[in-house]
């Protein structure tokens, strides 16, 4: 059965589809939690263990579970 047929039959019966909107953070919310840039693109360190860089990535999964991947490295 085609989607237009289903749409027409639902309209005839007075039914409306339930739509779920995906969550999207506002522009302001995406920038409020940013940490200050202390390195200012000066990645050269004078000795080991002086500058650390890290990243956290959130991955959407089919099951809805929260999956995160993180890493941290020291720049020599």
DRENKE-362943 format. One record per residue (C-alpha): residue in one letter; x, y, z. Coordinates in steps of 0.001 Angstrom, whole numbers, m for minus. Example, Ala and Ser with C-alpha at 12.3 -4.5 7.8 and 13.67 -1.06 7.14 Angstrom:
BEGIN
{r 'A',{12300,m4500,7800}}
{r 'S',{13670,m1060,7140}}
REM end
This chain:
BEGIN
{r 'X',{0,0,0}}
{r 'X',{1438,3364,m989}}
{r 'X',{1979,6277,1367}}
{r 'X',{m559,8421,m490}}
{r 'X',{m3211,5736,m36}}
{r 'X',{m2439,5528,3659}}
{r 'X',{m2529,9317,3931}}
{r 'X',{m5903,9467,2166}}
{r 'X',{m7394,6700,4317}}
{r 'X',{m6134,8307,7521}}
{r 'X',{m7583,11665,6462}}
{r 'X',{m10926,9974,5733}}
{r 'X',{m10940,8419,9223}}
{r 'X',{m9850,11687,10867}}
{r 'X',{m6507,10292,12015}}
{r 'X',{m3318,12341,12235}}
{r 'X',{191,10854,12279}}
{r 'X',{2222,11321,15454}}
{r 'X',{5444,13116,14617}}
{r 'X',{8513,13136,16834}}
{r 'X',{10937,16018,16388}}
{r 'X',{14610,15336,16941}}
{r 'X',{16264,17288,19749}}
{r 'X',{18586,19984,18530}}
{r 'X',{20503,22217,20873}}
{r 'X',{20059,25919,20339}}
{r 'X',{22966,27958,19066}}
{r 'X',{23417,29529,22497}}
{r 'X',{23434,26142,24281}}
{r 'X',{26147,24802,21964}}
{r 'X',{28580,27575,22934}}
{r 'X',{27937,28151,26630}}
{r 'X',{29864,25090,27881}}
{r 'X',{33045,25751,25904}}
{r 'X',{36235,25849,27929}}
{r 'X',{38616,28785,27452}}
{r 'X',{41387,28305,24887}}
{r 'X',{44449,28372,27112}}
{r 'X',{46896,27196,24435}}
{r 'X',{45903,29797,21826}}
{r 'X',{47368,27483,19148}}
{r 'X',{50782,27466,20866}}
{r 'X',{51278,23683,20835}}
{r 'X',{55061,23744,21246}}
{r 'X',{56006,22594,24747}}
{r 'X',{59410,23090,26314}}
{r 'X',{59290,19733,28130}}
{r 'X',{57136,16598,28250}}
{r 'X',{53943,16505,30325}}
{r 'X',{53483,20265,30016}}
{r 'X',{50571,20466,27547}}
{r 'X',{47683,17993,27388}}
{r 'X',{44978,17776,24753}}
{r 'X',{41749,15792,25141}}
{r 'X',{38560,15124,23206}}
{r 'X',{35185,13621,24127}}
{r 'X',{32882,12408,21370}}
{r 'X',{29235,11480,21923}}
{r 'X',{27986,8741,19598}}
{r 'X',{24288,8095,18949}}
{r 'X',{23347,4424,19094}}
{r 'X',{20331,2547,17782}}
{r 'X',{19403,1324,21274}}
{r 'X',{19356,4849,22687}}
{r 'X',{22191,4177,25128}}
{r 'X',{24667,6982,25700}}
{r 'X',{28001,6055,24155}}
{r 'X',{31066,8240,24604}}
{r 'X',{34604,7969,23322}}
{r 'X',{37402,9963,24888}}
{r 'X',{41150,10307,24590}}
{r 'X',{43899,12429,26098}}
{r 'X',{47476,12886,24865}}
{r 'X',{50494,14823,26036}}
{r 'X',{52289,16986,23481}}
{r 'X',{56085,16787,23882}}
REM end
